[in-house]
Amino acid sequence: MPPHIHVRSADGKAKFNLLDGTMMEESTLKAQDLKRAKEVMQESVKNSCKNGTIFMVNKTKEVLVMNIRKLWFADNRIYIQTTEGEELYQSLYFYPRLLHATPEQLVDCELWDDGIHWDALDEDVSFESFRYPETKEPAPGLQAAFLTNPELNVSAVARRIGIRQSLLASYIKGTKKPSSERKAQILNAIHSIGQSLMNVNF
């Protein structure tokens, strides 16, 4: 599939070929919105929109220029580059559906006015979240242990140590801080699970 962009409004959408500005599928935009989108699209192609600048129509019917030039994946991260040359990233460990997706699934996305949407994966990443420092990498300790080892089931570990799943989830997220004794309980439970798996034989 050639590079393309999605133009959206509250009433419909259209998809344009990014290289020549032609429509790639039937539009559901209203006539006046489609006319405006075509004008902007053709002008952007004429001025070399091959950079990947994304155009969308918001709820007020105003065509918006999203300052995203490029989107790519590397080293378990999702990156974007703005038209000003700024590069931002997030760790895919916070988005397990993307982390375990195939290359074909990753590129099957749409740039919306507030972020990136993967319909087949039912996943969304907001543009705003690229500026959150806490999404750069999992925090060392509990968060890193659980996010980088998806085999660790939060519910199962919580049951082993006799606490609520929501409380353990808060520890992992970082919204609550466990005591030293509670950390030891969690670590022992994880080691116990690992030992149980080591004893599996068939």
C-alpha positions as CSV (number, residue, x, y, z in Angstrom):
1,M,0.0,0.0,0.0
2,P,1.4,3.4,-0.9
3,P,1.9,6.1,1.7
4,H,-1.5,7.6,2.5
5,I,-3.2,10.0,4.9
6,H,-6.7,9.9,6.5
7,V,-8.8,13.0,6.5
8,R,-11.6,12.9,9.1
9,S,-14.5,15.0,10.2
10,A,-17.3,14.4,12.7
11,D,-19.4,13.2,9.7
12,G,-17.1,11.1,7.7
13,K,-13.6,10.3,6.4
14,A,-11.5,9.9,3.2
15,K,-8.2,8.4,2.4
16,F,-5.7,10.0,0.0
17,N,-2.6,8.8,-1.7
18,L,0.3,10.8,-0.1
19,L,2.3,10.7,-3.3
20,D,-0.1,12.1,-5.8
21,G,-3.1,13.4,-3.8
22,T,-5.7,11.0,-5.3
23,M,-8.4,9.4,-3.3
24,M,-7.8,5.8,-2.5
25,E,-11.3,4.8,-1.5
26,E,-14.8,6.2,-1.6
27,S,-15.3,9.2,0.7
28,T,-18.0,9.5,3.4
29,L,-17.2,13.2,3.9
30,K,-19.9,15.8,3.1
31,A,-19.4,17.5,-0.3
32,Q,-18.1,20.8,1.1
33,D,-15.6,19.0,3.5
34,L,-14.4,16.8,0.7
35,K,-13.9,19.7,-1.6
36,R,-11.8,21.6,1.1
37,A,-9.8,18.4,1.9
38,K,-9.0,17.9,-1.8
39,E,-7.8,21.5,-2.2
40,V,-5.5,21.2,0.8
41,M,-4.3,17.8,-0.3
42,Q,-3.5,18.8,-3.8
43,E,-1.7,22.0,-2.6
44,S,0.3,19.9,-0.1
45,V,1.4,17.5,-2.8
46,K,2.4,20.3,-5.0
47,N,4.5,21.7,-2.2
48,S,6.0,18.2,-1.5
49,C,3.9,16.7,1.2
50,K,5.9,13.5,0.8
51,N,7.4,14.4,4.1
52,G,4.3,12.9,5.7
53,T,2.6,15.9,7.2
54,I,-0.9,14.8,8.1
55,F,-4.1,16.7,7.3
56,M,-7.4,16.2,9.1
57,V,-10.7,17.9,9.4
58,N,-11.8,18.5,13.0
59,K,-15.4,18.8,14.4
60,T,-15.5,22.5,13.4
61,K,-14.7,21.5,9.7
62,E,-11.4,23.2,9.9
63,V,-8.5,21.4,8.2
64,L,-5.7,20.9,10.7
65,V,-2.1,20.2,9.9
66,M,-0.7,17.6,12.3
67,N,3.0,18.2,12.7
68,I,4.0,14.6,12.3
69,R,6.4,13.9,9.6
70,K,7.4,10.3,10.3
71,L,6.3,7.4,12.5
72,W,8.4,4.2,13.0
73,F,9.3,1.4,15.4
74,A,12.7,0.3,16.7
75,D,14.2,-1.3,19.8
76,N,10.8,-1.9,21.4
77,R,9.9,1.7,21.0
78,I,7.4,3.8,19.0
79,Y,8.9,7.0,17.5
80,I,7.5,10.1,15.9
81,Q,9.3,12.9,14.2
82,T,7.6,16.3,14.0
83,T,7.9,18.7,11.0
84,E,10.3,20.8,13.2
85,G,12.6,17.8,13.4
86,E,11.9,16.9,17.0
87,E,12.0,13.1,17.7
88,L,9.8,11.7,20.5
89,Y,9.4,8.1,21.6
90,Q,7.6,5.8,24.0
91,S,8.4,2.3,25.2
92,L,6.2,-0.3,23.7
93,Y,6.2,-2.2,27.0
94,F,3.3,0.2,28.0
95,Y,1.4,-1.1,24.9
96,P,1.7,-4.9,24.9
97,R,-0.6,-5.2,21.9
98,L,1.8,-3.2,19.8
99,L,4.8,-4.9,21.4
100,H,3.6,-8.3,20.2
101,A,2.1,-7.1,16.9
102,T,3.5,-8.1,13.5
103,P,5.2,-5.5,11.3
104,E,2.1,-5.7,9.0
105,Q,-0.2,-4.9,12.0
106,L,2.0,-2.1,13.2
107,V,1.8,-0.2,9.9
108,D,-2.0,-0.7,9.6
109,C,-2.8,2.5,11.6
110,E,-4.5,5.8,11.2
111,L,-3.3,9.2,12.4
112,W,-6.2,11.0,14.1
113,D,-6.4,14.5,15.4
114,D,-5.4,13.5,18.8
115,G,-3.2,10.5,18.2
116,I,-2.5,7.2,16.5
117,H,-5.2,4.5,16.1
118,W,-4.9,0.8,15.3
119,D,-8.3,-0.5,14.5
120,A,-7.4,-4.2,14.2
121,L,-5.5,-4.1,17.4
122,D,-8.0,-1.9,19.3
123,E,-5.1,0.3,20.5
124,D,-4.6,4.1,20.7
125,V,-1.6,6.2,21.5
126,S,-2.2,9.9,22.0
127,F,0.3,12.5,20.7
128,E,0.3,14.1,24.1
129,S,1.6,11.0,25.7
130,F,4.8,11.2,23.8
131,R,5.8,14.0,26.1
132,Y,5.1,12.1,29.3
133,P,8.5,11.3,30.9
134,E,7.0,8.2,32.6
135,T,6.3,6.5,29.2
136,K,9.9,6.6,28.0
137,E,11.0,3.4,29.8
138,P,9.6,1.1,32.5
139,A,10.7,2.3,35.9
140,P,13.3,0.0,37.5
141,G,11.9,-2.5,40.0
142,L,8.4,-3.7,40.0
143,Q,7.2,-1.9,36.9
144,A,10.1,-3.2,34.8
145,A,9.7,-6.7,36.2
146,F,6.0,-7.0,35.2
147,L,6.1,-5.1,31.9
148,T,9.1,-6.9,30.5
149,N,7.9,-10.3,31.7
150,P,4.3,-10.6,30.5
151,E,4.2,-14.2,31.8
152,L,3.9,-12.6,35.2
153,N,0.1,-12.4,35.8
154,V,-0.8,-9.6,38.2
155,S,-3.9,-11.4,39.5
156,A,-2.0,-14.6,40.1
157,V,0.8,-12.9,42.0
158,A,-1.6,-10.9,44.1
159,R,-3.5,-14.1,45.1
160,R,-0.2,-15.7,46.1
161,I,0.6,-12.9,48.6
162,G,-3.0,-12.3,49.6
163,I,-3.5,-8.8,48.5
164,R,-6.0,-7.2,46.1
165,Q,-5.1,-7.2,42.4
166,S,-5.8,-3.4,42.2
167,L,-3.2,-2.8,45.0
168,L,-0.5,-4.7,43.2
169,A,-1.4,-2.9,40.0
170,S,-1.0,0.4,41.8
171,Y,2.5,-0.7,42.9
172,I,3.4,-1.6,39.4
173,K,2.0,1.7,38.0
174,G,3.8,3.7,40.6
175,T,0.8,5.4,42.1
176,K,1.4,3.6,45.4
177,K,4.8,2.7,47.0
178,P,5.1,-0.7,48.7
179,S,7.0,-1.1,51.9
180,S,10.3,-3.0,52.1
181,E,8.4,-6.0,53.5
182,R,5.8,-5.9,50.8
183,K,8.5,-5.7,48.1
184,A,10.0,-8.8,49.6
185,Q,6.7,-10.6,49.6
186,I,6.2,-9.8,45.9
187,L,9.7,-10.9,45.0
188,N,9.3,-14.1,46.9
189,A,6.0,-14.8,45.1
190,I,7.7,-14.2,41.7
191,H,10.6,-16.5,42.6
192,S,8.1,-19.1,43.9
193,I,6.3,-19.1,40.5
194,G,9.7,-19.4,38.7
195,Q,10.6,-22.4,40.9
196,S,7.3,-24.0,40.2
197,L,7.9,-23.7,36.5
198,M,11.4,-25.0,36.9
199,N,10.0,-28.2,38.4
200,V,7.6,-28.8,35.5
201,N,8.5,-32.0,33.7
202,F,6.8,-33.9,30.9
